[in-house]
Each structure stands twice: as structure tokens, then as C-alpha cells.
């Protein structure tokens, strides 16, 4: 049995600081290595439930599902490449109306069915702005073999 930790006093999306510059975002990631990114309607919306749901199984999970955004120690390329890739891999989650990427910290309490961290005691940090997302997309497409996998 898991214990649900309520998320209190979550700011509305318009009260979150917006990071529009990808370089600033990378510096923030390097300063806060336990930072995560989440695509949703924002912390005030997510704070009402405090948890995510696995819609395939119908199971409520013990925290909010998030994505890591800090580069792994083995990553030898620039940190901006990692950050751009992580933002772009899940950007389709922001395609739905009123959904956007935002940064947060929290305590990992488990992992979801797609191996994503589940966090509680969420502390919102900032919203990722459109300019930072556009630059991340350009870098991702320039520096990576997008959609390339082991099948060739």
C-alpha cells in the first residue's frame, strides 16, 4: 500500500517563471540535477489529484509521472543536446490544448509502466517557454538521427 502525498499550494501556470532561453534552461538543469520535466496542464491542475493514472490498466500510480531532464554521467555530448532530446521526445504530450512542459523537483517513490519516475512532494520550478522549445527542436533535428533505432 502506498501513501499519497498531497501537493499543497501549487502555483497557477501564469505564476510560474517561464524559461524562454535554452541556454538558461541548460544552466538550470546543471544547477538542479534532481530536476524533472512534465507535460501537463500545469502544477495547479496536477496538484488537485497529486498522482498520475496508467490509462492502459486503469491503475492510479503513487505519484506524478515525470521525465528526467539532467544528462546522465556517461553522456559525452553537450548537455544542451541531452536537454533538447528529452524535451522533444515527449513534446507530443504538449500538443493537447492547455498542456505545456514545466520543470519540477520532488521525491521519487517508484516507476511507472514505461519506466518513468513517479514523484511526490512536488515543487514547481519553472515553465519551459515556446522559444526554448523551438530551439530544442532545431537542435534535436540538426544533431540527431531522429527516429533512428536499432532496426536501422
HELIX and SHEET records of a PDB file:
HELIX    1   1 UNK A   13  UNK A   15  5                                   3    
HELIX    2   2 UNK A   22  UNK A   31  1                                  10    
HELIX    3   3 UNK A   43  UNK A   49  1                                   7    
HELIX    4   4 UNK A   79  UNK A   89  1                                  11    
HELIX    5   5 UNK A   91  UNK A   94  5                                   4    
HELIX    6   6 UNK A  130  UNK A  143  1                                  14    
SHEET    1   A 3 UNK A  18  UNK A  19  0                                        
SHEET    2   A 3 UNK A 117  UNK A 128  1                                        
SHEET    3   A 3 UNK A  64  UNK A  65 -1                                        
SHEET    1   B 5 UNK A  18  UNK A  19  0                                        
SHEET    2   B 5 UNK A 117  UNK A 128  1                                        
SHEET    3   B 5 UNK A 100  UNK A 111 -1                                        
SHEET    4   B 5 UNK A  36  UNK A  40 -1                                        
SHEET    5   B 5 UNK A  67  UNK A  68 -1                                        
SHEET    1   C 2 UNK A  53  UNK A  54  0                                        
SHEET    2   C 2 UNK A  59  UNK A  60 -1                                        
END                                                                             
